[in-house]
Amino acid sequence: MDHPNDTDQRLTDLEIKASFTEDLVDSLNEIVARQQQQIEQLTRELVNLRQQMPAPDAGQFRSLRDELPPHY
């Protein structure tokens, strides 16, 4: 059988771990929220950049070899 002191110590240890876990979850939640804001901002910027690009000609094929730098 456990002694009352052992049970109290185990309960205290669990409470401490729960407190640290709660702090960690709060921190991770803040990070995820901040990252979501960054993703939304980057998505808006990507949409803006795509709107600025000229529309490609449907009948014109562009080869990637045409875009290689001269040193290749």
N, CA, C and O atoms as a GROMACS GRO file, in nm:
protein
  288
    1MET      N    1   0.082  -0.119   0.000
    1MET     CA    2   0.000   0.000   0.000
    1MET      C    3   0.086   0.125   0.000
    1MET      O    4   0.193   0.128   0.060
    2ASP      N    5   0.037   0.226  -0.068
    2ASP     CA    6   0.109   0.352  -0.072
    2ASP      C    7   0.091   0.426   0.059
    2ASP      O    8  -0.014   0.422   0.123
    3HIS      N    9   0.196   0.494   0.096
    3HIS     CA   10   0.187   0.581   0.213
    3HIS      C   11   0.118   0.710   0.170
    3HIS      O   12   0.126   0.748   0.053
    4PRO      N   13   0.052   0.777   0.261
    4PRO     CA   14  -0.014   0.903   0.225
    4PRO      C   15   0.084   1.005   0.170
    4PRO      O   16   0.048   1.083   0.081
    5ASN      N   17   0.208   1.007   0.220
    5ASN     CA   18   0.307   1.102   0.170
    5ASN      C   19   0.343   1.071   0.025
    5ASN      O   20   0.361   1.163  -0.055
    6ASP      N   21   0.353   0.941  -0.009
    6ASP     CA   22   0.384   0.903  -0.147
    6ASP      C   23   0.272   0.947  -0.241
    6ASP      O   24   0.298   0.998  -0.350
    7THR      N   25   0.150   0.928  -0.199
    7THR     CA   26   0.035   0.968  -0.280
    7THR      C   27   0.031   1.119  -0.296
    7THR      O   28   0.005   1.170  -0.405
    8ASP      N   29   0.057   1.191  -0.189
    8ASP     CA   30   0.059   1.337  -0.197
    8ASP      C   31   0.169   1.385  -0.291
    8ASP      O   32   0.148   1.477  -0.369
    9GLN      N   33   0.285   1.323  -0.283
    9GLN     CA   34   0.397   1.362  -0.370
    9GLN      C   35   0.364   1.332  -0.516
    9GLN      O   36   0.392   1.414  -0.604
   10ARG      N   37   0.305   1.217  -0.541
   10ARG     CA   38   0.268   1.183  -0.678
   10ARG      C   39   0.163   1.280  -0.732
   10ARG      O   40   0.169   1.320  -0.848
   11LEU      N   41   0.068   1.316  -0.649
   11LEU     CA   42  -0.036   1.411  -0.690
   11LEU      C   43   0.026   1.548  -0.718
   11LEU      O   44  -0.010   1.614  -0.816
   12THR      N   45   0.118   1.591  -0.633
   12THR     CA   46   0.186   1.719  -0.654
   12THR      C   47   0.266   1.716  -0.784
   12THR      O   48   0.263   1.812  -0.860
   13ASP      N   49   0.336   1.607  -0.809
   13ASP     CA   50   0.413   1.594  -0.934
   13ASP      C   51   0.322   1.600  -1.057
   13ASP      O   52   0.355   1.663  -1.157
   14LEU      N   53   0.206   1.535  -1.048
   14LEU     CA   54   0.112   1.538  -1.160
   14LEU      C   55   0.056   1.679  -1.181
   14LEU      O   56   0.036   1.722  -1.295
   15GLU      N   57   0.030   1.749  -1.073
   15GLU     CA   58  -0.021   1.886  -1.085
   15GLU      C   59   0.084   1.977  -1.149
   15GLU      O   60   0.050   2.064  -1.230
   16ILE      N   61   0.209   1.957  -1.113
   16ILE     CA   62   0.318   2.036  -1.172
   16ILE      C   63   0.328   2.006  -1.322
   16ILE      O   64   0.340   2.097  -1.403
   17LYS      N   65   0.325   1.878  -1.356
   17LYS     CA   66   0.332   1.839  -1.498
   17LYS      C   67   0.213   1.895  -1.575
   17LYS      O   68   0.229   1.942  -1.688
   18ALA      N   69   0.096   1.892  -1.516
   18ALA     CA   70  -0.023   1.946  -1.583
   18ALA      C   71  -0.008   2.096  -1.605
   18ALA      O   72  -0.049   2.147  -1.709
   19SER      N   73   0.049   2.165  -1.509
   19SER     CA   74   0.069   2.309  -1.522
   19SER      C   75   0.167   2.340  -1.634
   19SER      O   76   0.142   2.429  -1.716
   20PHE      N   77   0.279   2.268  -1.640
   20PHE     CA   78   0.376   2.288  -1.748
   20PHE      C   79   0.315   2.254  -1.883
   20PHE      O   80   0.340   2.323  -1.982
   21THR      N   81   0.235   2.148  -1.887
   21THR     CA   82   0.170   2.109  -2.012
   21THR      C   83   0.072   2.216  -2.058
   21THR      O   84   0.065   2.246  -2.178
   22GLU      N   85  -0.002   2.274  -1.967
   22GLU     CA   86  -0.095   2.380  -2.001
   22GLU      C   87  -0.021   2.502  -2.056
   22GLU      O   88  -0.066   2.563  -2.154
   23ASP      N   89   0.090   2.538  -1.995
   23ASP     CA   90   0.171   2.650  -2.045
   23ASP      C   91   0.224   2.620  -2.186
   23ASP      O   92   0.223   2.707  -2.273
   24LEU      N   93   0.269   2.498  -2.206
   24LEU     CA   94   0.321   2.459  -2.337
   24LEU      C   95   0.212   2.465  -2.443
   24LEU      O   96   0.235   2.515  -2.553
   25VAL      N   97   0.094   2.416  -2.412
   25VAL     CA   98  -0.017   2.418  -2.506
   25VAL      C   99  -0.054   2.563  -2.539
   25VAL      O  100  -0.081   2.594  -2.655
   26ASP      N  101  -0.055   2.650  -2.441
   26ASP     CA  102  -0.084   2.792  -2.465
   26ASP      C  103   0.021   2.854  -2.558
   26ASP      O  104  -0.013   2.928  -2.650
   27SER      N  105   0.146   2.823  -2.534
   27SER     CA  106   0.254   2.876  -2.619
   27SER      C  107   0.241   2.825  -2.762
   27SER      O  108   0.255   2.901  -2.857
   28LEU      N  109   0.216   2.696  -2.776
   28LEU     CA  110   0.201   2.638  -2.909
   28LEU      C  111   0.080   2.695  -2.981
   28LEU      O  112   0.083   2.716  -3.102
   29ASN      N  113  -0.027   2.720  -2.907
   29ASN     CA  114  -0.147   2.779  -2.966
   29ASN      C  115  -0.116   2.919  -3.021
   29ASN      O  116  -0.162   2.954  -3.129
   30GLU      N  117  -0.039   2.997  -2.948
   30GLU     CA  118   0.000   3.130  -2.995
   30GLU      C  119   0.085   3.120  -3.122
   30GLU      O  120   0.068   3.198  -3.216
   31ILE      N  121   0.175   3.023  -3.124
   31ILE     CA  122   0.261   3.005  -3.242
   31ILE      C  123   0.177   2.966  -3.363
   31ILE      O  124   0.197   3.019  -3.472
   32VAL      N  125   0.083   2.875  -3.344
   32VAL     CA  126  -0.002   2.831  -3.454
   32VAL      C  127  -0.086   2.947  -3.505
   32VAL      O  128  -0.103   2.963  -3.626
   33ALA      N  129  -0.140   3.028  -3.415
   33ALA     CA  130  -0.220   3.144  -3.456
   33ALA      C  131  -0.136   3.243  -3.535
   33ALA      O  132  -0.181   3.296  -3.636
   34ARG      N  133  -0.013   3.268  -3.490
   34ARG     CA  134   0.077   3.359  -3.561
   34ARG      C  135   0.112   3.303  -3.699
   34ARG      O  136   0.116   3.378  -3.797
   35GLN      N  137   0.138   3.174  -3.706
   35GLN     CA  138   0.171   3.113  -3.835
   35GLN      C  139   0.052   3.119  -3.930
   35GLN      O  140   0.070   3.139  -4.050
   36GLN      N  141  -0.068   3.102  -3.878
   36GLN     CA  142  -0.187   3.112  -3.962
   36GLN      C  143  -0.201   3.252  -4.020
   36GLN      O  144  -0.238   3.267  -4.136
   37GLN      N  145  -0.171   3.352  -3.940
   37GLN     CA  146  -0.175   3.490  -3.991
   37GLN      C  147  -0.071   3.509  -4.100
   37GLN      O  148  -0.098   3.575  -4.201
   38GLN      N  149   0.048   3.452  -4.081
   38GLN     CA  150   0.154   3.464  -4.183
   38GLN      C  151   0.113   3.392  -4.312
   38GLN      O  152   0.137   3.442  -4.421
   39ILE      N  153   0.051   3.276  -4.298
   39ILE     CA  154   0.006   3.201  -4.416
   39ILE      C  155  -0.098   3.282  -4.492
   39ILE      O  156  -0.094   3.290  -4.615
   40GLU      N  157  -0.191   3.342  -4.420
   40GLU     CA  158  -0.294   3.422  -4.485
   40GLU      C  159  -0.233   3.544  -4.554
   40GLU      O  160  -0.276   3.581  -4.664
   41GLN      N  161  -0.135   3.606  -4.491
   41GLN     CA  162  -0.068   3.722  -4.552
   41GLN      C  163   0.007   3.679  -4.678
   41GLN      O  164  -0.001   3.746  -4.781
   42LEU      N  165   0.079   3.569  -4.671
   42LEU     CA  166   0.154   3.520  -4.787
   42LEU      C  167   0.059   3.480  -4.900
   42LEU      O  168   0.090   3.500  -5.018
   43THR      N  169  -0.055   3.423  -4.865
   43THR     CA  170  -0.154   3.387  -4.966
   43THR      C  171  -0.205   3.511  -5.038
   43THR      O  172  -0.218   3.511  -5.160
   44ARG      N  173  -0.234   3.616  -4.962
   44ARG     CA  174  -0.279   3.742  -5.023
   44ARG      C  175  -0.171   3.799  -5.115
   44ARG      O  176  -0.201   3.847  -5.224
   45GLU      N  177  -0.046   3.795  -5.071
   45GLU     CA  178   0.064   3.846  -5.153
   45GLU      C  179   0.080   3.764  -5.281
   45GLU      O  180   0.106   3.819  -5.388
   46LEU      N  181   0.063   3.634  -5.270
   46LEU     CA  182   0.074   3.547  -5.388
   46LEU      C  183  -0.038   3.579  -5.487
   46LEU      O  184  -0.013   3.586  -5.608
   47VAL      N  185  -0.158   3.599  -5.438
   47VAL     CA  186  -0.270   3.634  -5.526
   47VAL      C  187  -0.240   3.767  -5.595
   47VAL      O  188  -0.262   3.780  -5.715
   48ASN      N  189  -0.189   3.864  -5.521
   48ASN     CA  190  -0.154   3.994  -5.580
   48ASN      C  191  -0.046   3.980  -5.687
   48ASN      O  192  -0.056   4.042  -5.793
   49LEU      N  193   0.055   3.900  -5.660
   49LEU     CA  194   0.162   3.880  -5.757
   49LEU      C  195   0.111   3.811  -5.883
   49LEU      O  196   0.150   3.845  -5.995
   50ARG      N  197   0.023   3.714  -5.865
   50ARG     CA  198  -0.034   3.645  -5.982
   50ARG      C  199  -0.118   3.740  -6.066
   50ARG      O  200  -0.121   3.730  -6.189
   51GLN      N  201  -0.185   3.832  -6.000
   51GLN     CA  202  -0.267   3.929  -6.074
   51GLN      C  203  -0.179   4.027  -6.151
   51GLN      O  204  -0.221   4.080  -6.254
   52GLN      N  205  -0.058   4.051  -6.104
   52GLN     CA  206   0.033   4.144  -6.170
   52GLN      C  207   0.102   4.081  -6.291
   52GLN      O  208   0.149   4.153  -6.380
   53MET      N  209   0.108   3.949  -6.295
   53MET     CA  210   0.175   3.881  -6.407
   53MET      C  211   0.091   3.894  -6.533
   53MET      O  212  -0.031   3.885  -6.528
   54PRO      N  213   0.156   3.915  -6.647
   54PRO     CA  214   0.080   3.918  -6.772
   54PRO      C  215   0.026   3.779  -6.804
   54PRO      O  216   0.090   3.678  -6.774
   55ALA      N  217  -0.089   3.776  -6.864
   55ALA     CA  218  -0.150   3.648  -6.899
   55ALA      C  219  -0.069   3.583  -7.011
   55ALA      O  220  -0.037   3.650  -7.110
   56PRO      N  221  -0.035   3.456  -6.998
   56PRO     CA  222   0.043   3.389  -7.104
   56PRO      C  223  -0.044   3.368  -7.228
   56PRO      O  224  -0.165   3.348  -7.219
   57ASP      N  225   0.020   3.374  -7.344
   57ASP     CA  226  -0.051   3.346  -7.468
   57ASP      C  227  -0.085   3.198  -7.471
   57ASP      O  228   0.000   3.113  -7.446
   58ALA      N  229  -0.209   3.170  -7.503
   58ALA     CA  230  -0.254   3.030  -7.503
   58ALA      C  231  -0.185   2.950  -7.613
   58ALA      O  232  -0.159   2.831  -7.595
   59GLY      N  233  -0.155   3.012  -7.725
   59GLY     CA  234  -0.096   2.939  -7.836
   59GLY      C  235   0.056   2.936  -7.833
   59GLY      O  236   0.117   2.869  -7.915
   60GLN      N  237   0.116   3.007  -7.741
   60GLN     CA  238   0.262   3.016  -7.739
   60GLN      C  239   0.318   2.920  -7.634
   60GLN      O  240   0.278   2.925  -7.517
   61PHE      N  241   0.408   2.834  -7.677
   61PHE     CA  242   0.473   2.740  -7.586
   61PHE      C  243   0.608   2.795  -7.545
   61PHE      O  244   0.687   2.838  -7.629
   62ARG      N  245   0.634   2.794  -7.415
   62ARG     CA  246   0.763   2.842  -7.366
   62ARG      C  247   0.843   2.723  -7.315
   62ARG      O  248   0.797   2.647  -7.230
   63SER      N  249   0.960   2.710  -7.367
   63SER     CA  250   1.048   2.603  -7.323
   63SER      C  251   1.135   2.654  -7.208
   63SER      O  252   1.180   2.769  -7.209
   64LEU      N  253   1.156   2.570  -7.111
   64LEU     CA  254   1.243   2.608  -7.000
   64LEU      C  255   1.387   2.628  -7.046
   64LEU      O  256   1.462   2.702  -6.983
   65ARG      N  257   1.426   2.562  -7.156
   65ARG     CA  258   1.560   2.580  -7.209
   65ARG      C  259   1.582   2.724  -7.257
   65ARG      O  260   1.695   2.774  -7.256
   66ASP      N  261   1.476   2.788  -7.300
   66ASP     CA  262   1.487   2.928  -7.344
   66ASP      C  263   1.518   3.020  -7.228
   66ASP      O  264   1.566   3.132  -7.247
   67GLU      N  265   1.490   2.975  -7.108
   67GLU     CA  266   1.510   3.060  -6.990
   67GLU      C  267   1.640   3.031  -6.917
   67GLU      O  268   1.668   3.094  -6.815
   68LEU      N  269   1.721   2.938  -6.968
   68LEU     CA  270   1.848   2.907  -6.903
   68LEU      C  271   1.944   3.024  -6.918
   68LEU      O  272   1.947   3.088  -7.023
   69PRO      N  273   2.021   3.051  -6.816
   69PRO     CA  274   2.120   3.157  -6.828
   69PRO      C  275   2.225   3.122  -6.934
   69PRO      O  276   2.243   3.004  -6.966
   70PRO      N  277   2.295   3.221  -6.988
   70PRO     CA  278   2.390   3.196  -7.098
   70PRO      C  279   2.506   3.104  -7.060
   70PRO      O  280   2.565   3.042  -7.148
   71HIS      N  281   2.539   3.092  -6.935
   71HIS     CA  282   2.656   3.010  -6.899
   71HIS      C  283   2.628   2.862  -6.903
   71HIS      O  284   2.719   2.783  -6.876
   72TYR      N  285   2.507   2.819  -6.934
   72TYR     CA  286   2.475   2.676  -6.944
   72TYR      C  287   2.500   2.624  -7.079
   72TYR      O  288   2.479   2.505  -7.105
   0.00000   0.00000   0.00000
